[in-house]
Amino acid sequence: MDFPGELKYTENDEWIRIEGQLGTTGLTDYAQDQLSDIVYLEVLVSVGKELSQGDVFAEVESVKAAAEVYAPVDMVITEVNDSVSEAPETINADPYGQAWMIRFEIRDPSQLEGLMDAAAYRKYCESREH
């Protein structure tokens, strides 16, 4: 299981890469592992859409379950990765790379402080496996 140190994580298993005032997000390696083979992804937002922390921005389905994907912070969407919707199995193969879902402008940087770093997220994931 991979927990890149440069990312922040949510309790709903989203990761966020922060580059100044911009962010990129998708599902974590732990989430794709729990879901198993992902067969469908629909990103429900478009460029320019404003979201609040916790708003649903995508739906994902696997052979085992369906799940919603949530905004890790308040944001304005700047880019949607359509290629991952066309090839949702990319989430299983490369969750932190090619499988990013949306890029956005971070509206409230103070919300980043409430997210977990890699060590805390690893511990959180391990606590759910027992």
N, C-alpha and C positions, 0 to 999 in steps of 0.2 A: 504494500500500500504506500502510496506516495503522498507526502505532505510538504510541498515546496515552502521553504522558509520565507520567501519574499512576499507571500500572499497572506491575506486575512481571510477568515472563515466565519460562517454563520452556523447557528444551531440547526438550520434547515438544510445544511450541506451544500451551500453555495460558496464559491471562492470569489475573491475580488483582488485584482491586480491594480495597484494604484500608481498612476503616473501623473504627478502634479495634481491638477483639478479633475483629471480624467480617470475613469475606471473601466475595467473590463470584467465580465463575470460569466460563470457557467457552473456546471455541477462538478462536485469533487470526485476524486478517485474512489473514496469511500461510498458515495452515493451510487456511482455507476456499478460498483461491485455488489452492493446490496440489491440494486434493481435487476442485475444480470443483463441479458441481451436486450439492448434498447432498439426498438423497432419503429418508434414514431416520436417526432418532436414538432410542436407547433409553438412558434414565438408569437405571442398575442399582441405585441406592441409594434409601433413603427417610429421612424425617426421624428423627433420633435415632441413625442409624448412625454408628459411629466408623470413620474411615479413617486409614491411615498414609500418609505422603508416598510417592507412586509407585503406590498402589493404583489399579486401574482402577475408575472410577465410571460410565462411559458408553461406548457404542459408537456410532459414526457410519459411515454408508455414503453413498457418492456414486456417480455414474455411472462413475467411474474406479477407486475403491478403497474399502477399509474401514479404519477406524482405531479405536484405543482412546483414551479420554480419561482422563488420570491426575490424581490428587489432587496439587496443588502443595505442600501442607504437611499435617501431621497435623491432623485436623479432626473435628468432630461436625456432621453435617448439620442445618441449621435450616430449610431451605426447598428445594423442588425446583420448577423452572419447567416445569410440565407443558405449557404452551402451545408451547414450542419443540419438544417431541416430536411434537405434533400438526401443526406447520408447520415441519419441519426446514430448509426453504429460507430461513427467517429467519436462519440462521447465515451464509448467503452475503450476505444483504442488510444485516444489522446485527449483526456478530459481537460488538461491545463493548456493545451496548445491549439490545435485546429478546431477543437470543439467549443471555443468560446461562443457565447450566444448573443450578447449585446455589449456595446461600448456606450459610455455615457459621461455626462458632466456631473460631477458630485455637487449636490446642492448644499449639503450640511456636513462639512468635513468632521465636525465633532462626533458624528455618529460612528466614525471609524474606530473611535476609542472603545466602543462597546462590542467590537468584533474580536474574535479569538486569533491569536498568532498560531503558528504551526504546532508548537509544543502543546498548547492548550487544546487545540482541535484534535490532535492525536489522542490525548488523554480522554477527551469527550467521546471520541469514537470507540475507544477501548472500553469505556464504562458502559456502553450500550451493547456490547457483545457478550456480557455475562448474565 
